[in-house]
Amino acid sequence: MSLPRIFSTAIVLLSLLIGTKGQVPSDAILVDELGPFPCDGFRGWIDILLTDLRDHPESKGIVLNVGRGEREISAVIREEMIRNHILFRGFDASRIRYAREIGGEFKTKLFRIPGETAIADSKNYVLTTVDAPSVLEEYNFDDLCPPYDMKNVVGTLLEHNPRARVTIVVREETVRQAREKEREITAYLANERHISRSRFVTFLTVQREINYGTDPIVEYTYIP
């Protein structure tokens, strides 16, 4: 699987206030960078930064994700994948910070920061110029990429964009499975992320013989 499939139902212009070049200190050392990637090499690529930081125990790391339009959401998802891989490796996550930058070419840059330079995580996921719905699809199959949780991404976007709404279509092979999945998503958004039920609506679809490799099990339509 390449990056998660994010489709627009119309022309979508997204501007995330998620970072600027100023978030990377001037003494930062570029370790490597990567554009669109095959999953079979992604974990190893992140390990390049972790190995470099192990060789320089006094240093910290910055992961800078760059994207524009639909790729800005891809950057948020890629960040979550990287965070999950670092936890999987048991590496000290406090030594790595994340930044995002609006740019034309989608890519991720890995930096090492020597010494005690102060760095901070980007915590702003505000979408300012979205003018059409955007569909994010969740699949249920094992993959070589680090895992990511689409409902967490959707919860973050709703939390930072209080006027936005989401329609959720859950697709499973039985009504029971679909309802279980719906309850899981609803409980997460309402109870853990404290999103008002008036801001999201769910629909259930029963589809016999779902191909979990190609058919999405959940479709989230983000409505600005």
Residue frames as a rotation matrix with the C-alpha (Angstrom) as fourth column:
MET 1
0.578 0.816 0.000 0.00
0.816 -0.578 0.000 0.00
0.000 0.000 -1.000 0.00
SER 2
-0.499 -0.609 0.617 1.24
0.524 -0.779 -0.345 3.43
0.691 0.151 0.707 -0.82
LEU 3
-0.990 0.110 0.088 0.00
-0.138 -0.622 -0.771 6.30
-0.030 -0.775 0.631 1.31
PRO 4
-0.479 0.871 0.107 -3.63
0.479 0.361 -0.800 6.02
-0.736 -0.332 -0.590 2.47
ARG 5
-0.632 0.292 0.718 -6.10
0.717 -0.131 0.684 6.64
0.294 0.947 -0.126 -0.31
ILE 6
-0.363 0.494 -0.790 -7.64
0.387 -0.691 -0.610 10.07
-0.847 -0.528 0.059 0.08
PHE 7
-0.564 0.261 0.783 -10.12
0.807 -0.027 0.590 11.00
0.175 0.965 -0.196 -2.59
SER 8
-0.819 0.335 -0.466 -11.89
-0.132 -0.900 -0.415 14.32
-0.558 -0.278 0.781 -3.15
THR 9
-0.113 0.866 0.488 -15.51
0.816 0.361 -0.452 14.42
-0.567 0.346 -0.747 -4.23
ALA 10
0.924 0.255 0.284 -14.83
0.374 -0.750 -0.545 17.83
0.074 0.610 -0.789 -5.74
ILE 11
0.121 -0.904 0.409 -11.91
0.303 -0.358 -0.883 20.17
0.945 0.231 0.231 -6.17
VAL 12
0.829 0.125 -0.546 -10.42
0.552 -0.024 0.833 20.49
0.091 -0.992 -0.089 -2.69
LEU 13
0.086 -0.814 0.574 -8.12
-0.006 -0.577 -0.817 23.22
0.996 0.067 -0.054 -1.48
LEU 14
0.811 0.123 -0.573 -6.68
0.527 0.275 0.804 22.52
0.256 -0.954 0.158 1.95
SER 15
0.032 -0.827 0.562 -4.42
-0.181 -0.558 -0.810 24.80
0.983 -0.076 -0.167 3.92
LEU 16
0.683 0.096 -0.724 -3.25
0.631 0.423 0.650 23.44
0.369 -0.901 0.228 7.26
LEU 17
0.534 -0.547 0.645 -1.60
-0.609 -0.778 -0.155 25.91
0.586 -0.310 -0.749 9.55
ILE 18
0.994 -0.067 -0.084 0.83
0.101 0.856 0.506 23.19
0.038 -0.512 0.858 10.54
GLY 19
0.419 -0.900 -0.123 4.27
0.588 0.165 0.792 24.57
-0.692 -0.404 0.598 10.45
THR 20
0.955 -0.237 -0.178 6.82
-0.295 -0.700 -0.651 26.77
0.030 0.674 -0.738 8.81
LYS 21
0.458 -0.861 -0.223 10.46
0.279 0.377 -0.883 26.47
0.844 0.342 0.412 7.92
GLY 22
-0.015 -0.455 0.890 11.19
-0.681 -0.647 -0.342 28.36
0.732 -0.612 -0.300 11.12
GLN 23
0.820 0.373 0.433 10.34
-0.572 0.533 0.624 25.22
0.002 -0.759 0.651 13.08
VAL 24
0.762 -0.642 -0.078 13.61
0.617 0.758 -0.214 23.62
0.196 0.115 0.974 11.98
PRO 25
0.701 -0.529 -0.479 16.62
0.042 -0.639 0.768 25.23
-0.712 -0.559 -0.425 13.72
SER 26
0.762 -0.427 -0.487 19.40
-0.645 -0.434 -0.629 26.62
0.057 0.793 -0.606 11.57
ASP 27
-0.282 -0.936 0.213 21.88
-0.944 0.310 0.112 24.10
-0.171 -0.170 -0.971 12.98
ALA 28
0.520 0.557 0.648 19.74
-0.427 0.826 -0.367 21.13
-0.740 -0.085 0.668 11.95
ILE 29
-0.645 -0.741 -0.188 21.56
-0.612 0.354 0.707 18.42
-0.458 0.571 -0.681 9.97
LEU 30
0.386 0.794 -0.469 19.54
-0.921 0.303 -0.245 16.76
-0.052 0.526 0.849 7.19
VAL 31
-0.296 -0.438 0.849 19.84
-0.451 0.848 0.280 13.00
-0.842 -0.300 -0.448 7.64
ASP 32
-0.895 0.085 0.438 17.59
0.405 0.566 0.718 11.93
-0.187 0.820 -0.541 4.75
GLU 33
-0.413 0.838 -0.356 14.36
-0.661 -0.545 -0.516 12.73
-0.627 0.022 0.779 2.92
LEU 34
-0.863 0.223 0.454 11.66
0.387 0.870 0.307 10.70
-0.326 0.440 -0.836 1.21
GLY 35
-0.647 0.710 -0.278 8.74
-0.756 -0.549 0.357 11.39
0.101 0.442 0.892 -1.11
PRO 36
0.563 0.826 -0.038 6.01
-0.824 0.564 0.059 8.82
0.070 -0.002 0.998 -1.91
PHE 37
-0.465 -0.827 0.316 7.27
-0.878 0.477 -0.044 5.46
-0.114 -0.297 -0.948 -0.70
PRO 38
0.044 0.412 -0.910 6.77
-0.291 0.877 0.382 1.70
0.956 0.248 0.158 -1.00
CYS 39
0.729 0.358 0.584 5.76
-0.626 0.003 0.780 0.20
0.277 -0.934 0.227 2.30
ASP 40
0.865 -0.381 -0.326 8.37
0.421 0.905 0.057 -2.53
0.273 -0.187 0.944 2.20
GLY 41
-0.127 -0.986 0.104 11.10
0.728 -0.164 -0.666 0.05
0.674 -0.009 0.739 2.78
PHE 42
0.374 0.360 0.855 9.38
-0.092 -0.903 0.420 2.56
0.923 -0.235 -0.305 5.03
ARG 43
0.996 0.000 -0.087 10.25
0.086 0.166 0.982 1.09
0.014 -0.986 0.165 8.43
GLY 44
0.315 -0.949 0.034 13.89
0.940 0.316 0.128 0.70
-0.133 -0.008 0.991 7.43
TRP 45
-0.047 -0.294 0.955 13.96
0.528 -0.818 -0.226 4.29
0.848 0.494 0.194 6.23
ILE 46
0.741 0.345 0.576 12.75
-0.286 -0.614 0.736 5.60
0.608 -0.710 -0.356 9.62
ASP 47
0.857 -0.459 -0.233 15.38
0.482 0.557 0.676 3.40
-0.181 -0.692 0.699 11.27
ILE 48
0.100 -0.836 0.539 18.02
0.741 -0.300 -0.601 5.53
0.664 0.459 0.590 9.52
LEU 49
0.180 0.035 0.983 17.10
-0.360 -0.928 0.099 8.44
0.916 -0.371 -0.155 11.79
LEU 50
0.947 0.224 0.232 16.91
-0.292 0.290 0.911 6.24
0.137 -0.931 0.340 14.90
THR 51
0.599 -0.796 -0.088 20.35
0.794 0.605 -0.062 4.78
0.103 -0.033 0.994 14.19
ASP 52
-0.060 -0.619 0.783 21.80
0.408 -0.731 -0.547 8.24
0.911 0.287 0.296 13.65
LEU 53
0.435 0.293 0.851 20.35
-0.571 -0.641 0.513 9.43
0.696 -0.710 -0.112 16.96
ARG 54
0.985 -0.143 -0.098 21.72
0.171 0.697 0.697 6.39
-0.032 -0.703 0.711 18.77
ASP 55
0.235 -0.956 0.176 25.15
0.899 0.144 -0.415 7.27
0.371 0.255 0.893 17.39
HIS 56
-0.633 -0.354 0.689 24.71
0.122 -0.924 -0.363 10.83
0.765 -0.146 0.627 18.72
PRO 57
-0.215 0.615 -0.758 23.08
0.899 0.429 0.093 10.39
0.382 -0.662 -0.645 22.14
GLU 58
-0.622 -0.051 -0.782 23.28
0.508 -0.786 -0.352 14.10
-0.597 -0.616 0.515 22.91
SER 59
-0.969 0.193 -0.154 21.21
-0.242 -0.617 0.749 15.01
0.049 0.763 0.645 19.86
LYS 60
-0.219 0.957 0.188 17.49
-0.033 0.185 -0.982 15.17
-0.975 -0.221 -0.009 19.10
GLY 61
-0.823 -0.033 0.567 15.53
0.535 0.291 0.793 14.59
-0.191 0.956 -0.222 15.89
ILE 62
-0.302 0.776 -0.554 12.95
-0.482 -0.625 -0.614 16.46
-0.822 0.081 0.563 13.87
VAL 63
-0.572 0.278 0.772 10.57
0.722 0.618 0.312 14.85
-0.391 0.735 -0.554 11.39
LEU 64
-0.509 0.353 -0.785 9.32
-0.377 -0.911 -0.166 17.48
-0.774 0.211 0.597 8.94
ASN 65
-0.309 0.510 0.803 6.37
0.791 0.607 -0.081 16.53
-0.529 0.609 -0.591 6.73
VAL 66
-0.722 -0.003 -0.692 5.74
-0.300 -0.900 0.317 18.75
-0.624 0.436 0.649 3.72
GLY 67
-0.610 0.541 0.579 2.54
0.773 0.567 0.284 18.76
-0.175 0.621 -0.764 1.69
ARG 68
-0.823 0.433 -0.368 -0.12
-0.457 -0.889 -0.024 20.84
-0.338 0.148 0.930 0.01
GLY 69
-0.184 0.847 -0.498 -3.78
-0.868 0.098 0.487 20.18
0.461 0.522 0.718 -0.75
GLU 70
0.787 0.537 -0.302 -4.77
-0.381 0.810 0.447 16.55
0.485 -0.236 0.842 -0.22
ARG 71
0.162 -0.825 -0.542 -1.19
0.356 0.561 -0.747 15.74
0.920 -0.072 0.384 0.66
GLU 72
-0.408 -0.249 0.879 -1.49
-0.651 -0.595 -0.471 17.83
0.640 -0.764 0.081 3.81
ILE 73
0.593 0.631 0.501 -3.80
-0.805 0.477 0.353 15.19
-0.016 -0.612 0.791 5.23
SER 74
0.768 -0.403 -0.498 -1.38
0.147 0.867 -0.476 12.53
0.624 0.292 0.725 3.97
ALA 75
-0.245 -0.908 0.339 1.34
-0.183 -0.300 -0.936 14.33
0.952 -0.292 -0.093 5.97
VAL 76
-0.011 0.328 0.945 -0.74
-0.987 -0.154 0.042 14.09
0.160 -0.932 0.325 9.14
ILE 77
0.923 0.385 0.002 -1.28
-0.384 0.918 0.096 10.36
0.035 -0.089 0.995 8.54
ARG 78
0.429 -0.842 -0.327 2.39
0.174 0.432 -0.885 9.79
0.886 0.323 0.332 7.76
GLU 79
-0.286 -0.508 0.813 3.30
-0.690 -0.479 -0.542 11.50
0.664 -0.716 -0.213 11.03
GLU 80
0.446 0.521 0.728 1.11
-0.880 0.402 0.251 9.06
-0.162 -0.753 0.638 12.96
MET 81
0.930 -0.152 -0.336 2.70
0.006 0.917 -0.399 6.13
0.369 0.369 0.853 11.14
ILE 82
0.011 -0.996 0.089 6.17
-0.059 -0.090 -0.994 7.37
0.998 0.006 -0.060 12.10
ARG 83
-0.138 0.009 0.990 5.18
-0.948 -0.292 -0.129 7.89
0.288 -0.956 0.049 15.73
ASN 84
0.797 0.524 0.299 3.80
-0.588 0.787 0.186 4.33
-0.138 -0.325 0.936 15.85
HIS 85
0.688 -0.609 -0.395 6.96
0.157 0.656 -0.738 2.87
0.708 0.446 0.547 14.34
ILE 86
-0.250 -0.806 0.536 9.14
-0.449 -0.394 -0.802 4.66
0.858 -0.442 -0.263 16.89
LEU 87
0.167 0.393 0.904 7.02
-0.980 0.164 0.110 3.22
-0.105 -0.905 0.412 19.69
PHE 88
0.959 0.195 -0.206 7.29
-0.241 0.944 -0.225 -0.22
0.150 0.266 0.952 18.03
ARG 89
0.289 -0.938 -0.193 11.09
0.125 0.237 -0.963 0.06
0.949 0.255 0.186 18.10
GLY 90
0.655 -0.013 -0.755 11.06
0.748 0.149 0.646 1.05
0.104 -0.989 0.107 21.77
PHE 91
-0.384 -0.812 0.439 13.03
0.723 -0.560 -0.405 4.21
0.575 0.162 0.802 21.00
ASP 92
-0.459 0.150 -0.876 12.88
0.701 -0.544 -0.461 7.20
-0.546 -0.826 0.144 23.36
ALA 93
0.126 0.622 0.773 10.07
0.958 -0.280 0.069 9.18
0.259 0.732 -0.630 21.71
SER 94
0.755 0.173 -0.633 10.90
0.452 -0.837 0.310 12.29
-0.476 -0.520 -0.710 23.76
ARG 95
-0.244 -0.938 -0.245 14.01
0.294 -0.312 0.903 12.80
-0.924 0.148 0.352 21.62
ILE 96
-0.800 0.009 0.601 11.99
0.600 -0.023 0.799 13.34
0.021 1.000 0.014 18.43
ARG 97
-0.307 0.705 -0.640 9.70
0.000 -0.672 -0.740 16.23
-0.952 -0.227 0.206 17.53
TYR 98
-0.261 0.362 0.895 7.40
0.927 0.353 0.127 16.73
-0.270 0.862 -0.428 14.54
ALA 99
-0.416 0.152 -0.896 6.78
-0.163 -0.982 -0.091 19.70
-0.894 0.109 0.434 12.30
ARG 100
0.093 0.477 0.874 4.68
0.876 0.379 -0.300 20.29
-0.474 0.793 -0.383 9.20
GLU 101
-0.560 -0.356 -0.748 5.12
-0.062 -0.882 0.467 22.70
-0.826 0.308 0.472 6.36
ILE 102
0.641 0.765 0.063 2.88
0.095 0.002 -0.995 23.73
-0.762 0.644 -0.072 3.49
GLY 103
-0.384 -0.814 -0.437 4.70
-0.503 -0.213 0.838 22.98
-0.775 0.541 -0.327 0.24
GLY 104
0.167 0.478 -0.862 4.19
-0.983 0.010 -0.184 21.77
-0.079 0.878 0.472 -3.29
GLU 105
-0.094 -0.306 -0.948 6.05
-0.488 0.844 -0.224 18.44
0.868 0.441 -0.228 -3.32
PHE 106
0.828 0.459 0.322 4.95
-0.510 0.378 0.772 15.84
0.233 -0.804 0.548 -0.81
LYS 107
0.099 -0.844 -0.527 7.93
0.079 0.534 -0.842 14.59
0.992 0.042 0.120 1.20
THR 108
0.992 0.073 -0.102 9.32
0.103 0.002 0.995 13.93
0.072 -0.997 -0.006 4.65
LYS 109
0.215 -0.956 0.199 12.68
-0.249 -0.250 -0.936 15.25
0.944 0.151 -0.292 5.86
LEU 110
0.806 -0.064 -0.588 14.58
0.541 0.483 0.689 13.77
0.240 -0.873 0.425 8.79
PHE 111
0.340 -0.681 0.649 16.86
-0.315 -0.732 -0.604 16.09
0.886 0.000 -0.463 10.75
ARG 112
0.272 -0.342 -0.899 19.28
0.905 0.408 0.119 15.66
0.327 -0.846 0.421 13.63
ILE 113
0.713 0.000 0.701 19.67
-0.153 -0.976 0.156 18.60
0.684 -0.219 -0.696 16.01
PRO 114
-0.147 -0.851 -0.505 23.02
0.508 0.373 -0.776 18.66
0.849 -0.371 0.377 17.80
GLY 115
-0.907 -0.383 0.173 23.32
0.056 -0.518 -0.853 19.62
0.416 -0.765 0.492 21.45
GLU 116
-0.632 0.639 -0.438 20.51
0.656 0.140 -0.741 20.98
-0.413 -0.756 -0.508 23.58
THR 117
-0.947 0.319 0.037 18.64
-0.233 -0.762 0.604 23.05
0.221 0.563 0.796 20.99
ALA 118
-0.558 0.812 0.171 15.03
-0.100 0.139 -0.985 23.46
-0.824 -0.567 0.004 22.11
ILE 119
-0.897 0.363 -0.251 12.44
-0.242 0.071 0.968 22.06
0.369 0.929 0.024 19.68
ALA 120
-0.540 0.794 0.279 8.67
-0.445 0.011 -0.895 21.79
-0.714 -0.608 0.347 19.99
ASP 121
-0.641 0.432 0.634 5.98
0.665 0.725 0.178 19.63
-0.383 0.536 -0.752 18.42
SER 122
-0.852 0.524 0.016 3.55
-0.404 -0.675 0.618 21.19
0.335 0.519 0.786 15.99
LYS 123
-0.798 0.602 0.004 0.12
0.393 0.526 -0.754 20.91
-0.456 -0.600 -0.657 17.60
ASN 124
-0.282 0.693 -0.664 -1.99
-0.489 -0.699 -0.522 22.91
-0.825 0.178 0.536 15.14
TYR 125
-0.786 0.090 0.611 -4.21
0.477 0.716 0.509 21.01
-0.392 0.692 -0.606 12.69
VAL 126
-0.008 0.820 -0.572 -6.50
0.011 -0.572 -0.820 23.85
-1.000 -0.013 -0.004 11.64
LEU 127
-0.462 0.001 0.887 -7.88
0.868 0.203 0.452 23.63
-0.180 0.979 -0.095 8.09
THR 128
-0.466 0.180 -0.866 -8.50
0.187 -0.937 -0.295 27.17
-0.865 -0.300 0.403 6.87
THR 129
-0.425 0.252 -0.870 -9.50
-0.787 -0.577 0.217 27.05
-0.447 0.777 0.443 3.19
VAL 130
-0.883 0.205 0.421 -11.33
0.308 0.932 0.193 23.76
-0.353 0.300 -0.886 2.70
ASP 131
-0.546 0.699 -0.462 -14.19
-0.736 -0.664 -0.134 24.42
-0.400 0.266 0.877 0.30
ALA 132
0.178 0.616 -0.767 -15.43
-0.802 0.543 0.249 20.91
0.570 0.571 0.591 -0.55
PRO 133
0.801 0.162 0.577 -15.86
-0.515 0.679 0.524 17.51
-0.307 -0.716 0.627 1.15
SER 134
-0.131 -0.869 -0.476 -12.90
-0.885 0.319 -0.339 15.17
0.446 0.377 -0.811 1.31
VAL 135
0.845 0.525 -0.098 -13.19
-0.462 0.811 0.359 11.39
0.268 -0.258 0.928 1.74
LEU 136
-0.320 -0.911 0.262 -10.77
-0.939 0.267 -0.219 9.38
0.129 -0.315 -0.940 3.87
GLU 137
0.590 0.557 -0.585 -10.99
-0.556 0.805 0.206 5.61
0.585 0.204 0.785 3.55
GLU 138
-0.095 -0.548 0.831 -10.03
-0.942 0.320 0.104 3.02
-0.323 -0.773 -0.547 6.14
TYR 139
0.246 0.085 -0.965 -9.05
-0.603 0.793 -0.083 -0.52
0.759 0.603 0.247 5.15
ASN 140
0.544 0.030 0.839 -8.83
-0.768 0.420 0.483 -3.63
-0.337 -0.907 0.251 7.30
PHE 141
0.930 -0.319 -0.184 -5.82
0.202 0.860 -0.469 -5.65
0.308 0.399 0.864 6.24
ASP 142
0.545 -0.811 -0.212 -2.25
0.398 0.027 0.917 -6.25
-0.738 -0.584 0.338 7.34
ASP 143
0.931 -0.278 0.237 0.36
0.091 -0.450 -0.888 -4.18
0.354 0.848 -0.394 5.62
LEU 144
0.175 -0.959 -0.223 4.10
0.892 0.251 -0.376 -3.66
0.417 -0.133 0.899 5.67
CYS 145
-0.220 -0.207 0.953 3.65
-0.023 -0.976 -0.217 0.00
0.975 -0.069 0.210 6.63
PRO 146
-0.981 -0.028 -0.193 3.41
0.194 -0.021 -0.981 1.02
0.024 -0.999 0.026 10.30
PRO 147
-0.218 0.976 -0.017 -0.24
0.961 0.218 0.169 1.07
0.169 0.020 -0.985 11.41
TYR 148
-0.977 0.067 0.203 -2.27
-0.100 -0.982 -0.160 4.24
0.189 -0.176 0.966 11.62
ASP 149
-0.501 0.840 -0.207 -5.69
0.755 0.308 -0.578 4.90
-0.422 -0.446 -0.789 13.13
MET 150
-0.648 0.248 0.720 -7.96
0.492 -0.586 0.645 6.81
0.582 0.772 0.257 10.75
LYS 151
0.476 0.873 -0.108 -10.55
0.654 -0.270 0.707 7.58
0.588 -0.407 -0.699 13.43
ASN 152
0.202 -0.504 -0.840 -7.78
0.816 -0.388 0.429 9.24
-0.542 -0.771 0.333 15.43
VAL 153
-0.829 -0.479 0.288 -6.88
0.553 -0.622 0.555 11.41
-0.087 0.619 0.781 12.43
VAL 154
-0.221 0.840 0.496 -10.56
0.485 -0.347 0.803 12.31
0.846 0.418 -0.330 11.94
GLY 155
0.562 0.417 -0.714 -10.94
0.818 -0.153 0.555 13.06
0.122 -0.896 -0.427 15.65
THR 156
-0.310 -0.776 -0.549 -7.94
0.755 -0.552 0.354 15.38
-0.577 -0.305 0.757 15.54
LEU 157
-0.844 0.016 0.536 -9.28
0.416 -0.612 0.673 17.27
0.339 0.791 0.510 12.53
LEU 158
0.194 0.976 0.103 -12.71
0.557 -0.196 0.807 17.67
0.807 -0.099 -0.582 14.16
GLU 159
0.374 -0.109 -0.921 -11.15
0.906 -0.171 0.388 18.78
-0.199 -0.979 0.035 17.42
HIS 160
-0.526 -0.716 -0.460 -9.13
0.562 -0.698 0.443 21.53
-0.638 -0.026 0.769 15.74
ASN 161
-0.950 0.288 0.123 -11.87
-0.059 -0.550 0.833 22.60
0.308 0.784 0.540 13.30
PRO 162
-0.808 0.589 0.018 -15.01
0.107 0.176 -0.979 23.18
-0.580 -0.788 -0.205 15.40
ARG 163
-0.094 0.814 -0.573 -17.26
-0.782 -0.416 -0.463 24.03
-0.616 0.405 0.676 12.44
ALA 164
-0.605 -0.222 -0.765 -16.44
-0.727 0.547 0.416 20.86
0.326 0.807 -0.492 10.53
ARG 165
0.347 0.715 0.606 -18.66
-0.780 0.579 -0.236 17.78
-0.520 -0.391 0.759 10.37
VAL 166
-0.777 -0.590 -0.219 -18.13
-0.622 0.666 0.412 14.18
-0.098 0.456 -0.885 9.30
THR 167
0.551 0.832 -0.068 -20.37
-0.833 0.542 -0.107 11.55
-0.053 0.116 0.992 7.78
ILE 168
-0.545 -0.741 0.394 -19.26
-0.757 0.636 0.148 7.99
-0.360 -0.217 -0.907 8.47
VAL 169
0.533 0.648 -0.545 -20.19
-0.805 0.586 -0.090 4.95
0.261 0.486 0.834 6.39
VAL 170
-0.321 -0.576 0.752 -19.37
-0.749 0.640 0.171 1.60
-0.580 -0.508 -0.637 8.01
ARG 171
0.376 0.380 -0.845 -19.27
-0.856 0.492 -0.159 -1.35
0.355 0.783 0.510 5.61
GLU 172
-0.567 -0.525 0.635 -19.13
-0.708 0.704 -0.051 -4.94
-0.420 -0.478 -0.771 6.89
GLU 173
-0.846 0.168 -0.506 -20.32
-0.243 0.723 0.647 -8.39
0.474 0.670 -0.571 5.86
THR 174
-0.274 0.796 -0.540 -22.98
0.828 0.481 0.288 -8.63
0.489 -0.368 -0.791 8.59
VAL 175
0.445 0.532 0.721 -25.19
0.039 -0.815 0.578 -6.16
0.895 -0.229 -0.383 10.45
ARG 176
0.922 -0.102 -0.374 -23.68
0.387 0.174 0.906 -7.28
-0.028 -0.979 0.200 13.75
GLN 177
-0.013 -0.999 0.030 -20.13
0.988 -0.009 0.154 -6.55
-0.153 0.032 0.988 12.59
ALA 178
-0.252 -0.035 0.967 -21.16
0.525 -0.845 0.106 -3.17
0.813 0.534 0.231 11.21
ARG 179
0.734 0.595 0.327 -22.92
0.032 -0.511 0.859 -2.18
0.678 -0.620 -0.395 14.43
GLU 180
0.676 -0.568 -0.470 -19.92
0.691 0.268 0.671 -3.21
-0.255 -0.779 0.573 16.53
LYS 181
-0.358 -0.834 0.420 -17.64
0.923 -0.383 0.027 -1.08
0.138 0.398 0.907 14.38
GLU 182
0.056 0.477 0.877 -20.10
0.275 -0.852 0.446 1.82
0.960 0.216 -0.179 14.54
ARG 183
0.930 0.312 -0.194 -20.23
0.246 -0.136 0.960 1.65
0.273 -0.940 -0.203 18.35
GLU 184
0.240 -0.931 -0.275 -16.44
0.929 0.138 0.342 1.62
-0.281 -0.338 0.898 18.52
ILE 185
-0.488 -0.424 0.763 -16.11
0.709 -0.702 0.064 4.74
0.509 0.572 0.644 16.36
THR 186
0.345 0.732 0.587 -18.96
0.155 -0.661 0.734 6.57
0.926 -0.162 -0.341 18.09
ALA 187
0.866 -0.048 -0.497 -17.59
0.499 0.093 0.861 5.86
0.005 -0.994 0.105 21.57
TYR 188
-0.111 -0.993 -0.039 -14.13
0.983 -0.115 0.145 7.03
-0.148 -0.022 0.989 20.55
LEU 189
-0.480 -0.071 0.874 -15.23
0.489 -0.849 0.199 10.31
0.728 0.523 0.443 19.00
ALA 190
0.410 0.779 0.475 -17.85
-0.002 -0.520 0.854 11.17
0.912 -0.351 -0.211 21.62
ASN 191
0.968 0.075 -0.239 -16.20
0.221 0.195 0.956 9.91
0.118 -0.978 0.172 24.81
GLU 192
0.277 -0.947 -0.165 -12.46
0.877 0.179 0.447 10.07
-0.393 -0.268 0.879 24.19
ARG 193
-0.652 -0.548 0.524 -12.26
0.734 -0.630 0.254 13.04
0.191 0.550 0.813 21.82
HIS 194
-0.371 0.583 -0.723 -15.35
0.522 -0.513 -0.682 14.82
-0.768 -0.630 -0.114 23.21
ILE 195
-0.992 0.121 -0.035 -16.83
-0.088 -0.468 0.879 15.51
0.090 0.876 0.475 19.77
SER 196
-0.397 0.915 0.071 -20.52
-0.615 -0.207 -0.761 16.43
-0.682 -0.346 0.645 19.89
ARG 197
-0.449 0.311 0.838 -22.82
0.489 0.870 -0.061 13.83
-0.748 0.382 -0.543 18.35
SER 198
0.635 0.712 -0.299 -24.39
0.169 -0.506 -0.846 16.63
-0.753 0.487 -0.442 16.31
ARG 199
0.247 -0.643 -0.725 -21.13
-0.799 -0.559 0.223 16.88
-0.548 0.524 -0.652 14.34
PHE 200
-0.799 -0.486 -0.355 -21.02
-0.601 0.627 0.495 13.34
-0.018 0.609 -0.793 12.99
VAL 201
0.353 0.923 0.154 -23.57
-0.840 0.386 -0.381 10.91
-0.411 0.005 0.912 11.63
THR 202
-0.701 -0.628 0.338 -23.11
-0.469 0.763 0.445 7.20
-0.537 0.153 -0.829 10.89
PHE 203
0.410 0.750 -0.520 -24.58
-0.911 0.305 -0.278 4.89
-0.049 0.587 0.808 8.25
LEU 204
-0.213 -0.422 0.881 -24.33
-0.382 0.866 0.322 1.10
-0.899 -0.269 -0.345 8.05
THR 205
0.309 0.248 -0.918 -23.88
-0.948 0.162 -0.275 -0.87
0.080 0.955 0.285 4.85
VAL 206
0.264 -0.187 0.946 -23.88
-0.252 0.934 0.255 -4.67
-0.931 -0.306 0.200 4.58
GLN 207
0.363 -0.256 -0.896 -21.75
-0.928 -0.017 -0.372 -5.97
0.080 0.967 -0.243 1.73
ARG 208
0.891 0.004 0.453 -21.34
-0.097 0.978 0.183 -9.67
-0.443 -0.207 0.872 1.20
GLU 209
0.551 -0.740 0.387 -17.84
0.816 0.574 -0.065 -11.01
-0.174 0.352 0.920 0.56
ILE 210
0.938 -0.294 -0.186 -15.87
-0.291 -0.956 0.043 -7.85
-0.191 0.014 -0.982 1.22
ASN 211
0.489 -0.871 0.043 -12.39
0.665 0.340 -0.665 -7.84
0.565 0.354 0.745 -0.26
TYR 212
0.840 -0.093 -0.534 -10.51
0.422 -0.507 0.752 -6.38
-0.341 -0.857 -0.386 2.67
GLY 213
-0.206 -0.976 0.067 -7.51
0.789 -0.125 0.601 -5.61
-0.579 0.177 0.796 0.49
THR 214
-0.828 -0.119 0.548 -9.37
0.505 -0.583 0.636 -3.28
0.244 0.804 0.542 -1.86
ASP 215
0.091 0.946 0.312 -12.75
0.451 -0.319 0.834 -2.43
0.888 0.065 -0.455 -0.31
PRO 216
-0.713 -0.331 0.618 -12.83
-0.329 -0.620 -0.712 0.23
0.619 -0.711 0.333 2.42
ILE 217
-0.418 0.578 -0.701 -14.58
0.797 0.604 0.023 -0.81
0.437 -0.549 -0.713 5.63
VAL 218
0.245 0.490 -0.837 -15.10
0.747 -0.645 -0.159 2.78
-0.618 -0.587 -0.524 6.78
GLU 219
-0.248 -0.267 0.931 -15.46
0.791 -0.610 0.036 5.96
0.559 0.746 0.363 4.75
TYR 220
-0.017 0.162 -0.987 -15.12
0.751 -0.649 -0.120 9.27
-0.660 -0.743 -0.111 6.57
THR 221
0.050 0.067 0.996 -16.33
0.826 -0.564 -0.003 12.29
0.562 0.823 -0.084 4.60
TYR 222
-0.463 -0.319 -0.827 -14.89
0.750 -0.638 -0.174 15.47
-0.471 -0.701 0.535 6.10
ILE 223
0.235 0.644 0.728 -17.27
0.847 -0.503 0.171 18.40
0.476 0.577 -0.664 5.50
PRO 224
-0.782 -0.623 -0.018 -15.91
0.557 -0.686 -0.468 21.91
0.279 -0.377 0.883 6.20
